[in-house]
């Protein structure tokens, strides 16, 4: 069963101190913990535990990378 996250709950998944790294895009929460580029919960100035829906549209890869990531829930 997928979990529902609010922004406060999502912020706990920041990839710091051994915690998983999750990001939300368009209402879907993805696990980026195993992605080397997200080591330590940071990637090109962005931090895990946030809604990055606006940010991803400016990334060179745009949303193409999302199909490779595990979905862990939704952002309410």
C-alpha positions as CSV (number, residue, x, y, z in Angstrom):
1,X,0.0,0.0,0.0
2,X,1.4,3.4,-0.9
3,X,1.7,6.0,1.8
4,X,0.3,9.5,1.8
5,X,2.7,12.2,2.7
6,X,2.2,15.8,3.6
7,X,5.1,18.3,3.3
8,X,6.1,18.0,6.9
9,X,6.2,14.2,6.7
10,X,8.1,14.3,3.4
11,X,10.7,16.6,4.9
12,X,11.8,13.8,7.2
13,X,13.0,11.8,4.2
14,X,16.0,14.1,3.5
15,X,18.7,11.5,2.9
16,X,20.7,12.7,5.9
17,X,22.1,10.5,8.8
18,X,21.0,7.3,7.1
19,X,17.4,8.3,6.4
20,X,15.9,7.5,3.0
21,X,15.8,10.3,0.4
22,X,12.4,10.9,-1.1
23,X,11.3,13.7,-3.5
24,X,7.8,14.6,-4.7
25,X,7.1,15.3,-8.4
26,X,3.5,16.2,-9.5
27,X,1.9,14.6,-6.5
28,X,4.0,11.3,-6.6
29,X,6.7,10.6,-4.0
30,X,9.8,8.8,-5.4
31,X,12.6,7.1,-3.6
32,X,16.0,8.5,-4.8
33,X,18.0,6.9,-2.0
34,X,19.8,4.4,-4.3
35,X,20.6,7.1,-7.0
36,X,24.3,7.9,-6.8
37,X,23.7,11.5,-7.9
38,X,21.5,11.9,-4.8
39,X,24.1,10.8,-2.3
40,X,23.5,12.5,1.0
41,X,20.1,13.7,-0.1
42,X,21.5,16.4,-2.3
43,X,21.6,16.8,-6.1
44,X,22.6,19.9,-8.0
45,X,21.6,22.2,-5.2
46,X,18.3,20.5,-4.6
47,X,17.6,18.5,-1.4
48,X,15.5,15.4,-0.8
49,X,12.5,15.7,1.4
50,X,10.9,18.4,-0.9
51,X,8.4,18.8,-3.6
52,X,10.6,19.4,-6.7
53,X,7.7,19.6,-9.3
54,X,8.8,23.1,-10.5
55,X,12.5,22.3,-10.3
56,X,12.5,19.2,-12.5
57,X,11.1,21.0,-15.5
58,X,14.4,23.0,-15.6
59,X,16.6,19.9,-15.4
60,X,18.3,18.6,-18.6
61,X,16.7,15.2,-18.1
62,X,13.3,16.7,-17.2
63,X,10.9,14.0,-16.2
64,X,12.5,11.2,-18.2
65,X,14.3,9.8,-15.1
66,X,11.1,9.3,-13.1
67,X,10.3,6.0,-14.8
68,X,13.4,4.5,-13.3
69,X,12.5,5.5,-9.7
70,X,10.5,3.5,-7.2
71,X,7.2,5.2,-6.3
72,X,6.6,5.1,-2.5
73,X,3.5,7.2,-2.2
74,X,1.6,10.4,-2.9
75,X,1.8,13.9,-1.7
76,X,-1.5,15.2,-0.2
